[in-house]
Amino acid sequence: MADAGHRIFGSRRIPLYVQLAELFRQRVNRGVWPAGSVLPTIDQLMEQFDVARVTVRQAVALLAEEGLLSPQRGRGTFVSGHVGNHRKLKVQTTLADLVAMYDGDRPDHATLAEGIASPLISDSDGRAAPKYFHIRRVHSRNGEPYCLISVYIDYRIYRRAPTRFRRQLALPILTSLPGLKIASARQKLTVSTADVEAANLLGISINAPVADVRRVLCAPDRTVIYLAEVSYRGDYIHLEMDLKP
Protein backbone atom coordinates (compact mmCIF):
# COMPACT_ATOMS: atom_id res chain seq x y z
CA MET A 1 0.00 0.00 0.00
CA ALA A 2 1.35 3.44 -0.94
CA ASP A 3 2.26 5.84 1.83
CA ALA A 4 -0.61 8.29 2.29
CA GLY A 5 1.75 10.82 3.87
CA HIS A 6 0.71 13.40 6.43
CA ARG A 7 -2.89 13.02 7.63
CA ILE A 8 -3.71 16.63 6.70
CA PHE A 9 -1.21 17.66 4.03
CA GLY A 10 -0.77 14.32 2.29
CA SER A 11 2.47 13.47 0.50
CA ARG A 12 3.07 16.55 -1.65
CA ARG A 13 6.71 17.46 -2.18
CA ILE A 14 6.35 20.88 -0.60
CA PRO A 15 7.82 21.73 2.81
CA LEU A 16 5.23 21.32 5.54
CA TYR A 17 5.81 24.83 6.86
CA VAL A 18 4.99 26.30 3.42
CA GLN A 19 1.74 24.35 3.27
CA LEU A 20 0.91 25.30 6.85
CA ALA A 21 1.61 28.97 6.09
CA GLU A 22 -0.79 28.81 3.14
CA LEU A 23 -3.46 27.34 5.39
CA PHE A 24 -2.88 30.11 7.96
CA ARG A 25 -3.06 32.70 5.14
CA GLN A 26 -6.41 31.34 4.04
CA ARG A 27 -7.80 31.50 7.58
CA VAL A 28 -6.83 35.15 7.83
CA ASN A 29 -8.21 35.89 4.37
CA ARG A 30 -11.56 34.28 5.19
CA GLY A 31 -11.88 36.13 8.47
CA VAL A 32 -11.54 33.02 10.63
CA TRP A 33 -8.61 34.83 12.23
CA PRO A 34 -9.55 38.53 11.88
CA ALA A 35 -7.09 41.41 12.08
CA GLY A 36 -6.16 42.13 15.68
CA SER A 37 -6.96 38.63 16.91
CA VAL A 38 -4.47 36.30 18.58
CA LEU A 39 -3.65 32.93 17.05
CA PRO A 40 -4.02 29.76 19.13
CA THR A 41 -0.89 28.83 21.07
CA ILE A 42 1.91 26.95 19.39
CA ASP A 43 1.00 23.82 21.35
CA GLN A 44 -2.61 24.09 20.16
CA LEU A 45 -1.52 24.59 16.55
CA MET A 46 0.86 21.64 16.81
CA GLU A 47 -1.97 19.40 17.99
CA GLN A 48 -4.55 20.75 15.55
CA PHE A 49 -2.37 20.35 12.47
CA ASP A 50 -0.25 17.41 13.60
CA VAL A 51 3.08 19.16 13.03
CA ALA A 52 6.25 19.80 14.99
CA ARG A 53 6.93 22.99 16.92
CA VAL A 54 9.60 24.06 14.47
CA THR A 55 7.10 23.74 11.58
CA VAL A 56 4.66 26.11 13.29
CA ARG A 57 7.44 28.59 14.05
CA GLN A 58 8.65 28.51 10.43
CA ALA A 59 5.13 29.08 9.09
CA VAL A 60 4.57 32.00 11.45
CA ALA A 61 7.96 33.48 10.55
CA LEU A 62 7.13 33.27 6.85
CA LEU A 63 3.86 35.17 7.32
CA ALA A 64 5.54 37.64 9.67
CA GLU A 65 7.92 38.52 6.80
CA GLU A 66 4.83 39.26 4.68
CA GLY A 67 3.46 41.53 7.39
CA LEU A 68 0.46 39.30 7.94
CA LEU A 69 1.33 38.06 11.44
CA SER A 70 3.11 39.71 14.34
CA PRO A 71 4.67 37.41 16.97
CA GLN A 72 5.06 39.25 20.28
CA ARG A 73 7.11 37.71 23.05
CA GLY A 74 5.00 36.81 26.05
CA ARG A 75 1.74 37.90 24.36
CA GLY A 76 1.30 35.51 21.45
CA THR A 77 1.03 35.90 17.69
CA PHE A 78 -1.31 38.62 16.45
CA VAL A 79 -2.95 38.99 13.06
CA SER A 80 -1.59 42.30 11.81
CA GLY A 81 -3.15 42.41 8.36
CA HIS A 82 -5.65 40.95 5.94
CA VAL A 83 -4.48 39.50 2.63
CA GLY A 84 -7.72 39.84 0.78
CA ASN A 85 -9.20 43.31 0.68
CA HIS A 86 -6.32 45.18 -0.94
CA ARG A 87 -5.75 42.74 -3.75
CA LYS A 88 -9.10 41.29 -4.78
CA LEU A 89 -10.05 41.13 -8.44
CA LYS A 90 -13.79 41.19 -8.81
CA VAL A 91 -15.25 38.78 -11.36
CA GLN A 92 -17.19 41.11 -13.64
CA THR A 93 -20.19 40.07 -15.73
CA THR A 94 -20.08 42.73 -18.47
CA LEU A 95 -17.25 43.74 -20.80
CA ALA A 96 -17.60 47.40 -19.81
CA ASP A 97 -17.25 46.56 -16.12
CA LEU A 98 -14.30 44.29 -16.83
CA VAL A 99 -12.47 46.98 -18.77
CA ALA A 100 -13.29 49.57 -16.11
CA MET A 101 -11.77 47.31 -13.46
CA TYR A 102 -8.46 47.39 -15.32
CA ASP A 103 -8.68 51.05 -16.35
CA GLY A 104 -5.43 52.78 -15.44
CA ASP A 105 -3.98 49.55 -14.09
CA ARG A 106 -0.34 49.01 -15.05
CA PRO A 107 0.69 45.82 -13.29
CA ASP A 108 4.26 44.64 -13.58
CA HIS A 109 4.54 41.72 -15.95
CA ALA A 110 7.17 39.22 -16.94
CA THR A 111 6.89 37.99 -20.52
CA LEU A 112 7.41 34.25 -20.86
CA ALA A 113 6.77 33.95 -24.60
CA GLU A 114 5.55 35.99 -27.56
CA GLY A 115 5.19 35.45 -31.27
CA ILE A 116 2.89 33.97 -33.89
CA ALA A 117 0.81 31.07 -32.55
CA SER A 118 -2.63 29.59 -33.06
CA PRO A 119 -5.12 29.07 -30.22
CA LEU A 120 -7.60 26.21 -30.04
CA ILE A 121 -10.87 27.69 -31.27
CA SER A 122 -14.11 25.71 -31.27
CA ASP A 123 -17.13 26.29 -33.48
CA SER A 124 -18.97 27.73 -30.50
CA ASP A 125 -16.19 30.31 -30.02
CA GLY A 126 -16.46 31.68 -33.54
CA ARG A 127 -14.32 31.80 -36.67
CA ALA A 128 -10.54 31.75 -36.47
CA ALA A 129 -8.61 34.73 -37.79
CA PRO A 130 -5.90 34.07 -40.42
CA LYS A 131 -3.13 34.64 -37.86
CA TYR A 132 -2.72 35.48 -34.17
CA PHE A 133 -0.05 37.14 -32.09
CA HIS A 134 0.45 35.31 -28.80
CA ILE A 135 1.71 36.83 -25.55
CA ARG A 136 2.23 34.70 -22.44
CA ARG A 137 3.20 36.40 -19.22
CA VAL A 138 2.82 36.67 -15.47
CA HIS A 139 1.08 39.76 -14.09
CA SER A 140 2.11 41.12 -10.70
CA ARG A 141 1.07 43.95 -8.43
CA ASN A 142 3.58 45.46 -6.06
CA GLY A 143 5.93 42.61 -6.86
CA GLU A 144 3.38 39.89 -6.05
CA PRO A 145 2.28 37.65 -8.96
CA TYR A 146 -1.47 37.17 -9.25
CA CYS A 147 -2.14 35.59 -12.65
CA LEU A 148 -0.61 33.60 -15.49
CA ILE A 149 -2.10 34.62 -18.82
CA SER A 150 -1.92 33.57 -22.46
CA VAL A 151 -3.42 36.11 -24.87
CA TYR A 152 -4.09 35.58 -28.57
CA ILE A 153 -4.86 38.71 -30.62
CA ASP A 154 -5.96 38.81 -34.24
CA TYR A 155 -2.71 39.81 -35.96
CA ARG A 156 -4.47 42.39 -38.12
CA ILE A 157 -5.51 44.15 -34.93
CA TYR A 158 -2.24 43.56 -33.10
CA ARG A 159 -0.20 45.31 -35.78
CA ARG A 160 -2.28 48.48 -35.29
CA ALA A 161 -0.67 48.99 -31.86
CA PRO A 162 2.10 46.42 -31.35
CA THR A 163 4.04 48.39 -28.75
CA ARG A 164 0.95 49.03 -26.65
CA PHE A 165 -0.15 45.40 -26.79
CA ARG A 166 3.28 44.24 -25.66
CA ARG A 167 3.52 46.72 -22.78
CA GLN A 168 -0.04 47.23 -21.59
CA LEU A 169 -3.17 45.23 -20.81
CA ALA A 170 -4.91 44.11 -23.99
CA LEU A 171 -8.59 44.64 -23.10
CA PRO A 172 -8.45 48.42 -22.57
CA ILE A 173 -6.51 48.72 -25.84
CA LEU A 174 -9.06 46.68 -27.79
CA THR A 175 -11.98 48.76 -26.56
CA SER A 176 -10.19 52.02 -27.37
CA LEU A 177 -9.03 51.29 -30.94
CA PRO A 178 -10.96 53.51 -33.40
CA GLY A 179 -13.37 51.63 -35.63
CA LEU A 180 -12.97 48.26 -33.92
CA LYS A 181 -16.35 46.71 -33.14
CA ILE A 182 -16.74 43.96 -30.56
CA ALA A 183 -19.99 42.12 -31.21
CA SER A 184 -19.76 39.53 -28.44
CA ALA A 185 -17.70 38.90 -25.33
CA ARG A 186 -17.88 35.77 -23.22
CA GLN A 187 -15.89 34.33 -20.39
CA LYS A 188 -16.03 31.08 -18.47
CA LEU A 189 -14.61 30.62 -14.97
CA THR A 190 -13.63 27.22 -13.60
CA VAL A 191 -12.22 26.57 -10.14
CA SER A 192 -9.27 24.19 -10.27
CA THR A 193 -5.86 23.67 -8.67
CA ALA A 194 -2.39 24.89 -9.53
CA ASP A 195 -0.06 22.57 -11.40
CA VAL A 196 3.70 22.62 -10.89
CA GLU A 197 4.36 25.41 -13.41
CA ALA A 198 1.55 27.69 -12.23
CA ALA A 199 2.52 27.13 -8.59
CA ASN A 200 6.13 28.12 -9.28
CA LEU A 201 5.23 31.18 -11.34
CA LEU A 202 2.52 32.45 -8.99
CA GLY A 203 4.36 31.67 -5.76
CA ILE A 204 1.71 29.33 -4.39
CA SER A 205 1.61 25.69 -3.36
CA ILE A 206 1.00 22.90 -5.83
CA ASN A 207 -2.73 22.10 -5.82
CA ALA A 208 -3.56 25.47 -4.27
CA PRO A 209 -6.90 26.80 -5.59
CA VAL A 210 -6.83 28.83 -8.81
CA ALA A 211 -9.56 30.34 -10.97
CA ASP A 212 -9.13 29.45 -14.64
CA VAL A 213 -10.82 31.97 -16.94
CA ARG A 214 -11.28 31.59 -20.69
CA ARG A 215 -12.27 34.86 -22.34
CA VAL A 216 -13.35 35.22 -25.99
CA LEU A 217 -14.15 38.41 -27.94
CA CYS A 218 -15.62 38.32 -31.45
CA ALA A 219 -16.10 40.80 -34.28
CA PRO A 220 -19.52 41.19 -35.97
CA ASP A 221 -18.61 38.47 -38.50
CA ARG A 222 -17.89 36.06 -35.57
CA THR A 223 -14.13 36.24 -36.06
CA VAL A 224 -12.37 35.63 -32.75
CA ILE A 225 -10.26 38.75 -32.36
CA TYR A 226 -9.12 38.07 -28.80
CA LEU A 227 -8.81 34.91 -26.75
CA ALA A 228 -7.31 34.77 -23.30
CA GLU A 229 -6.64 31.85 -21.00
CA VAL A 230 -5.92 33.06 -17.49
CA SER A 231 -5.08 31.33 -14.22
CA TYR A 232 -5.69 33.61 -11.24
CA ARG A 233 -4.52 32.88 -7.75
CA GLY A 234 -7.58 31.81 -5.78
CA ASP A 235 -6.95 34.40 -3.08
CA TYR A 236 -7.17 37.22 -5.65
CA ILE A 237 -10.61 36.39 -6.99
CA HIS A 238 -13.77 37.89 -5.55
CA LEU A 239 -17.10 36.68 -6.95
CA GLU A 240 -20.22 38.64 -6.16
CA MET A 241 -23.56 38.22 -7.92
CA ASP A 242 -26.84 40.07 -7.67
CA LEU A 243 -29.52 37.39 -7.29
CA LYS A 244 -32.71 38.79 -8.76
CA PRO A 245 -35.87 37.82 -6.76
C-alpha positions, 0 to 999 in steps of 0.5 A: 500500500502506498504511503498516504503521507501526512494526515492533513497535508498528504504526500506533496513534495512541498515543505510542511511549513509552506503548506501550513503557512498557506493554510494560515493565510487562508484563515486570515483571508476568510476572516476566521482569524480577523485582524487584531486577533491572537492565534491559538498557542503553538501547542494548540496549533501543533496538535490541531495540524499534527506538526512539529513545533519548528514547523509552526514557528517557520510558518509563522515566521514566513507570514511575519515577513509578509506583514500578515502576522506579528509574533510578540514575546509573552503575548502571542502571535497577532494577526496584523493584516488581511491579505484579501481586501487590498488585492481582490479582483472582482469577477465582472459580468459585463465587458464594460465593467471588466475593462473599467476594473483594469482602467489605469492599471499598469501591473508589472509583468514578466513575458514568458513567450511571444510570437505567432501562434494559433489558439484552439478555437471551437465552433462555439467560439467563432471563426478563427482569424488568419493569424494570431499574435500570442503573448504569455506572461505573469502579471504582478502587483507590487511585486506579487504575482497574481495571474498567469495569462496567455493572450491571442490577438488577431494579428491584423488588430495587433499590428495596429498597436504592437508596442501598446499590446506588448507593454499594456493590458490588452482589453483596454486597448481593444476597446479604445481602438478607433473603428474596432467593433466587438460584437460579443464577449464571453468568459467562463470561470472554472475553479481548479488547482495549480499545477507545478508550473503555475505554482512556481510562477505564482508563488503558491503551493502545488494544488492550491486553488486557482480560478481558470478563466477563458475569455473570448471576444468576437467581431460582428462576422464572428471572427475571434479577435481576442482569446485569453486563457488566465489562471488567477490565484484563488486568493485574488478572486472575488465573486459577487452576484446580484440574485434577482428575486 
